[in-house]
C-alpha cells in the first residue's frame, strides 16, 4: 500500500476510533480492558470540551505500571556508586585470597595456590562485573518508575532525571538508559497527540518540546521516535483495511507531520525523512501543515467576537506565527470570520424585516445595522492603530462579498436593509452628515454598486422630497417665501438631494397638473393661471413648460388632426373645421407647435401617395396617384392649415393675387424661356384657388426623388394620357393646360424651388432636342438643310435658341473629337493640321487625349529624322511642337533623345544597304538623316566592319555637293582622316568605266 495516501484530503471524520500502540518496541502493549475504557472516556471528555479551556494533560498510566527489581538489581539499587565500586574491589580481592588459600591448602604447593587465586579471581571479577553492569538497567527501571509515579508527567523535573543518572553513575547516552528515555518520549508524544476524531488543541507542540527538554533527549533520538509513531500509524492502516479506518489513520498521520514539523523547526527537513520513509512529497507535507494550521487558527478565531481588542489581535498574530500559517491565509480567515459575525447580524435583521410584527420592526432593524456599523468602525480604527503591524492580518473594514449574501437572491435582502436604513436616516426630514458616512460604509459592507445604492437613495429621497414639497405648497409656506429658488435649494441641501432630480420632479408635477386640467379637451383662463402659479412656485423653466404643452396638448391636438384627415376630401365639413379650430385655440398651442403636428400627419399621407405612385405600373397610373395627392393637398391639407391659422381658405384677396402676379412678373426670364415653364408660371389664370405651401416633402425625400416625381408628371402633361385597347392599340389623349396648374401645385408639395423646377423643364427639353439632333448630325457635318431641320425641331420642343446652339455645338464637338481621335490613330493628322485647328479655336486638349498627342509628337519626330534634308530645328522640336500639342517639354526632350539615338545607328545601316544596292540618291537621304540625328544628340565616330564601305559612303555624299559643314561632320562621324578625305576628293571627278569598274568602286 502507498504511504503517500496517508496525506490525501479527508472528506469527513470517521465515526470509529482505532486504538494505536504506545510502545517503542515491536511488541504491542497489552492493555487491560479497564485502561482501554478509561482512555476512551478521556478522549470523549477532551473532544467535548473547548480546546482553550485547559492545557493538554497526559494520563500517567500511559507509561505503564512500575517495574520490579531482581535481587541483584535490588542489591545494586541499594548501593551508591562508590560503595558498589568498593564492594566490587572487595569481591575481587576476597575471591583471589580465597582461591589462593584453597589452592595452597588442597594443592599443597604455591603454584596450586596461585592457580586457585586466578580461578577464584576470575569468578570474583565476573561477579563484580555483573554487579556493575546492572547499574544502567537499574537506573532505567528507576527512571521508568519515577516517571510512572508522576500524576502529571508534564511536571517532571529535569534535575531529578539527571540525579537518577548520576546516582547510578550512568550517562544519558548509555544504551539502556537512552532506550528508556526514547520509550518514555515516544509514549508521551503518542499520548499528547489527540485521537483521530479530535482536532489539535494548539498546545501540543509546547507540551512536547517542554517534555523533550525535561528528559534531555537529543533531537535525532526524538525525531526517530516521531518516525516510529508514523510507522505504527501506517501499520495500523494496513491492519484496518476499511475505508473509515483509512481516513482515521490518514488524519492522525497529518497531525503527526504537522506537530513534528513545528517541534523540530527548520531541522525537520533533515531530521524527519518523510519522503524517503513514507514516499511523501514536500507538497503533501506543506498541505498537512497548512490544513492543521488553518484548523488551529480557526479554533483560535472562535474566541474572538465583535468586542475584539488590541490584546486579542496581538494574541492572534502570535498564534498565527506559532502555527506557521501564512499571512495570506490568515488574512482570508480573519476576513471570513469577521464576515460571518456580520452575516449573523444581517440574518437577524432580515428576519426582523420580513417578520409579520410591524410595530417595532424598523427600530430593531436599525439597531442591528448599527451593530454592523459599530463593528466595522472598530475594525477600521484598529487598522489605523499605531501597533497595527503587530495585529493579525486581515484587520480592516468588513465586506460581505464572497460570503453567504454574495448572490442575486440574497442581494435583494441587502437592498431592503439598505432602503430601511436610508428611510430611517431621512425620518427626521433631513440627512445628517454622520448618516451619509454610515450609508457609505453600509454600501461598502453590502457590496452594493454605486448605481444600485444611488437608485435606492434617490427613490427614498424623492418620496421624502415630494412629501415635504407638498407640505410647503399646502401650507402656503413656499408661496409666501420671497425666493422660491432659494427655498427649494435649501430643501435639497437638507435632504442631500440632487437639484437636477428635484427639477425633474417639478416637471413631473407640472405635467400631472396639466393632464388633469386638460382632461376636458381645453384649457380655460383659470386653468392657465393655476398652471402659471405652479410654474412660478416650482421654478419650472419656460422651455420645459412649452415642451410639456407640446407633448400633452399636442397629443390631443394630433388626435383631432388625424380625425380631420381621415374624413377625406368629401368629409371635411363645417363640424370638422370647428373641431380643428377649437382644438387649436382651446389647447393654447402656439402656431408653430400646431403646424408641426399637422405637418407630421399630412406628410405621412403624402408619403403614402408617393409610395403608390412609385409602385404604379405605368406613367399614367403614377400621374393619377400624384393627382390624388394634389387634390388631398387642395381640399384637406390647405383647409386644415387655414383652420389652424384662423384664416379663410376661399379665394385669396385681390391684393394677395396682385402681389403674387407682380412678384412672378419680376422673376427671372427663365420662366419665359420654355413653353412648359410659361404654363407652370403662376398667373391670374392658375391662381384660382390658394393652396398651402408650408407643408412640403422637402426634408422627407432626397432632391433626386422629388425631381423624378415632378418629371413624371411633366411627361404626363406633355404626352397626354395613354389608353390601351384590345389588339395592342394605344390611344393617346392630349390634356389641356389645366394639368400644368396641378404640376405647379405638385412642385409646391414636393418643396422644389424655382431653380430646380426650371432645371427639370430645361433638362427634359434638352434631352428631347439632343436625341433628335444627334440623328440629324450623325455624320458631324452641318449643312443649310440640316440647320433648317434643327430650327424647326427647336421650335417644336420649345427650347430657347441659345440652349439649342449649345447642344448643336456639343454634338458637333463630340463628332469632331471622335474624328480627330481616328485621324491621329491612323496617322492622317500632322502638326500643321493641328495648328490649323487651334487657329480655328478648336480645343486640342479636350479633342485629343494626351496619349494620342504624345504619339503624334513621336510621329512628327520620325518624319523629321526621315525627311532626308539633314536639318534639325531645336526651337521647333523642343518648344513649338510640344507647346502646340500641350505636352511636357522635359518629357518631349527625353523622347527626342531616345528616338535620335536609335535612328542614328539605323541610318548608317540603311546607308550601307543602299550603297550595296547602288541607290546613290536614297543613300544621300539616309546620310542626311544620320546628320539630323547627330544634331539632336551629338554622337561619337561610328564603327563599321568594312572601312572601305565608309569611304564609298563619303565619296557618294561628296558627289552630291553638300554644304561644307555637313561634309565635315559626316567625315567625323564616319571616322575618315583628313588625308583619306583629300585622297577621296581627288578621285571625285574620276571617270569610272561602266560595268566592272563601277562594281569594283562600290565594293
Buried (B, 14 or more C-beta within 10 A) or exposed (E): EEBBBBBBEBEEEBEEBBEBBBBBEEEEEEBEEEBEEBBEEBBBEBBEEEBEEEEBBBBBBBBBEEBEBEEBBEBBBEBEBEEBBEBBEEBBEBBBBBBBBBBBEEBEEEEBBBBBBBBBBBBBBEBBEEBBEBBBBBBBBBBBBBBBEBEEBBEBEEEEBEEBBEBBBBEBEBEBBBBBBBBBBBBBBBBBBBBBBBBBBBBBBBBBBBBBEBBEBBBEBBBBBBBBBBEBBBBBBEEBEEEBBBBBBBBBBBBBBBBBBBBBEEEBEEBBEBEEEBEBEEEBBEBBBBBBBBBBBBBBBEEBEBEBEBEBBBBBBEBBEBBBBEEEBBBBBBBBBBBEBBBBBBBBBBEBBEEEEEEEBBEBBBBBBBBBBEBBBBBBEBEEEEEEEEBBBBBBBBBBEEBEBBEEEBBEBBBBBBBBBBBBBBEEEBBEEEBEEBBEBBBBBBBBEEEBBBEBBBEBBBEBBBEBBEEBBEEEEBEEBEEBEEBBBEBBEBBBBBEEBBBEBBBEBBBEBBEEBBEEBBBEEEBEEBBEEBBEBBBBEEEBBBBBBBEBBBEBBBBBBBBBBEEEEEEBEEEBBEBBBBBBBBBBBEEEBBBBBBBEBBBEBBBBBBEBBEEBEEBBEBBBBBBBBBBBBBBBBBBBBBBBBEEEBEEBEEEEBEEBBEEBEEEEEBBEBBBBBBBBBBBEEBBEBBBBBBBBBBEBBEEEBBBBBBBBBBBBBBBBBEEEEEEEEEEEEEBEBEBBBBBBBBBBBBBBEBEBBBBBBBEBBBEBBBEBBBEBBEEBEBEEEBEEBBEEBBEEBBBBEEBBEEBBEBBBBBBBBEBBBEBBEEEEBBBEBBBEBBEEEBEBEEBBBEEBBBBBBBBBBEEBBBBBEBEBEEEEBBEEBBEBBEBEEEEBBEBBEEBBBEBBEBBBEBBBEBBEEEBBEBBBBBBBBBBBBBBBBEBEEBEBEEEEBBBBBBBBBBEBEBEEEBBEBBBBBBBBEEEBBEEBEEEEEEEEEEEEEEEEBBE
